[in-house]
Amino acid sequence: MKNTHIIAIASGKGGVGKSTVSANLAVSLAREGKSVALIDLDIYGFSIPKMFSITASPKTINGKIIPVESHGVKIMSMGFLVKGNEPIVWRGPMLGKMIEHFTKDVIWGELDYMILDLPPGTGDIALDMHHYIPQSKEIIVTTPHPTAAHVAERAGVMAQKANHDILGIVENMSFFTPPNSEEKHYIFGKNGGVNLANTLQTEVLVKLPIEPVEEDKISSAIFTEESPLYYAYKELAQKVQLLLQGAGDNYVNEK
Ligand SMILES: Nc1ncnc2c1ncn2[C@@H]1O[C@H](COP(=O)(O)OP(=O)(O)OP(=O)(O)O)[C@@H](O)[C@H]1O
């Protein structure tokens, strides 16, 4: 997997939008003509298949898995390998095996970007990721809420201790603009992302607005041109590409 930029999307708290950011960053990079993989490593709380409305299981050839493709992105998730909505009851060491399996036993082809949707917090998967994919860069997702930003700091410090570059902070659910108004309402506070960026000596890459969910829409978590989030994610994808321009090769640890 030489020449592939690997970006892990991390957060401190759950529910701040890490999977939504992972999915939409992957789709936006694919829209820019890049070859993109998205691996859902949120093993206990996988949601990527649902976000893309994927019901098909991946096929295999000679014991290797062919990822499922949606919105131009090649996707692997634990959700493809379990029946229905069954909970996963794996213990620590098996998680590392899964990272190895998903990075090495899947036919990814040539990739420009591999996006990893990590579980929230600083648990086993994050530690294994640092071990198996030491070249990975990180984006930290937080809401502006002081508690979310405070907990996200731990994920950031862990990345720094493992010598992973932090590309920046995505502040999600930053503000709400009511219909027919331009006024921004800062529901969760204003400074979480900036404060976190200052503490981790990085930058806020983008501030994403709160957008009401359209429940009846297929793939409602993937934003199209009608949504302000489409343009915000486009901006994020372009910033990420700029930041990684000229960065050295980035590949999975072959050991
Ligand atoms: N900008 C946004 N505006 C409105 N709703 C959002 C926004 N971003 C995410 N959400 C919603 O918030 C919920 C949590 O998002 P998501 O699953 O991406 O979070 P997460 O951090 O990955 O959570 P976990 O780690 O617990 O799985 C989802 O229902 C998602 O649709």
The ligand as a MOL file (V3000), in Angstrom:
LIG
                    3D

  0  0  0     0  0            999 V3000
M  V30 BEGIN CTAB
M  V30 COUNTS 31 33 0 0 0
M  V30 BEGIN ATOM
M  V30 1 N -23.3300 18.1730 11.6120 0
M  V30 2 C -24.3120 17.3920 12.0590 0
M  V30 3 N -25.5940 17.8750 12.1460 0
M  V30 4 C -26.5880 17.1070 12.6210 0
M  V30 5 N -26.4510 15.8230 13.0090 0
M  V30 6 C -25.2100 15.2920 12.9240 0
M  V30 7 C -24.0850 16.0370 12.4430 0
M  V30 8 N -22.9950 15.2340 12.4930 0
M  V30 9 C -23.4110 14.0550 12.9700 0
M  V30 10 N -24.7320 14.0700 13.2380 0
M  V30 11 C -25.5650 12.9910 13.7830 0
M  V30 12 O -25.0910 12.7040 15.1170 0
M  V30 13 C -25.1760 11.3160 15.3650 0
M  V30 14 C -23.8010 10.7880 15.7750 0
M  V30 15 O -22.9510 10.8620 14.6430 0
M  V30 16 P -21.8400 9.7420 14.3760 0
M  V30 17 O -22.4260 8.3820 14.4430 0
M  V30 18 O -21.1290 10.1560 13.1380 0
M  V30 19 O -20.9450 9.9950 15.6520 0
M  V30 20 P -19.6950 9.1390 16.2000 0
M  V30 21 O -18.8170 10.1410 16.8500 0
M  V30 22 O -19.1220 8.3120 15.1160 0
M  V30 23 O -20.4010 8.2360 17.2740 0
M  V30 24 P -19.8460 6.8450 17.8800 0
M  V30 25 O -18.3820 6.9630 17.9900 0
M  V30 26 O -20.5410 6.7800 19.2050 0
M  V30 27 O -20.2760 5.7830 16.9050 0
M  V30 28 C -25.7310 10.6640 14.0950 0
M  V30 29 O -27.0970 10.4820 14.2330 0
M  V30 30 C -25.4120 11.6920 13.0220 0
M  V30 31 O -26.3190 11.6390 11.9380 0
M  V30 END ATOM
M  V30 BEGIN BOND
M  V30 1 1 1 2
M  V30 2 1 2 3
M  V30 3 2 2 7
M  V30 4 2 3 4
M  V30 5 1 4 5
M  V30 6 2 5 6
M  V30 7 1 6 7
M  V30 8 1 6 10
M  V30 9 1 7 8
M  V30 10 2 8 9
M  V30 11 1 9 10
M  V30 12 1 10 11
M  V30 13 1 11 12
M  V30 14 1 11 30
M  V30 15 1 12 13
M  V30 16 1 13 14
M  V30 17 1 13 28
M  V30 18 1 14 15
M  V30 19 1 15 16
M  V30 20 2 16 17
M  V30 21 1 16 18
M  V30 22 1 16 19
M  V30 23 1 19 20
M  V30 24 2 20 21
M  V30 25 1 20 22
M  V30 26 1 20 23
M  V30 27 1 23 24
M  V30 28 2 24 25
M  V30 29 1 24 26
M  V30 30 1 24 27
M  V30 31 1 28 29
M  V30 32 1 28 30
M  V30 33 1 30 31
M  V30 END BOND
M  V30 END CTAB
M  END
